[in-house]
Amino acid sequence: MDNDIVPGLLETINKEFDQRTFSSAKLKSALQVLQSKKATYIDVNKYSVEVGEILADVLGANVTAELLPDGRMYFNIANRVINETLQKNYDLITGYASDVQTQLNHSANIHMRAQVPDLNQDRVDGIVNRVSSEADFDKIKWLLNEPIVTFSQSIVDDVLQSNVEFQAKSGLRPKITRRVVGKACKWCSSLAGSYDYFDKPEEIYQRHERCRCTVEYNPGSGRRQNVWSKKWVDPQRDAKIEARKQLNIKKKTRAPSE
């Protein structure tokens, strides 16, 4: 059954998605900001929302009850269509986010590779299971709209979280900032603010549907913390001090000239 419609459906979805993303003014603007080396996680979030909205529009236009057998999104159809399209979103968004993270690291004099987390398959499976659980697709088709955008934003949150945690464990002192966008709910408003890594709320990376709040962070100035003494250390400053110490030792141990 799915062999009759899935290949053709995916071909149409991928073609329209590629055309829309290629011609998107918002995505072109995001790439220009990246090229100017001024991109932040605010830009990454905007990028993810645009990619998510494009996919949601394309899915909404092409996945219809009239097309589906018995008007139902059977599991074997949902599993292939949703996994392939969300994987594509993941690849695009993590690619852009990784480039932005690399620039942020360089600007902060942090010589670390950008961390890219694996695709959150549990989230993908959750959408697949929910959309295939209803006999009438029209009653559940909303799951291929806003939840797709939320999923796309969650990819950014995962990338940011991976890099923040990696740098904090490496002794750096990243600062996380969550900002509300538009008329935020009480829960989102309570999370807004800037936090040191070890003082952040547990829910800092969480979001509800239609939430456009942004999470960003400043990797700091390249100063590293000694995880035992909790004192912050500047690697370059320490290297210079150590070099001077070694020079003084050599001077002291050098035999006096006759």
Disulfide bonds with the S-S distance in Angstrom:
none
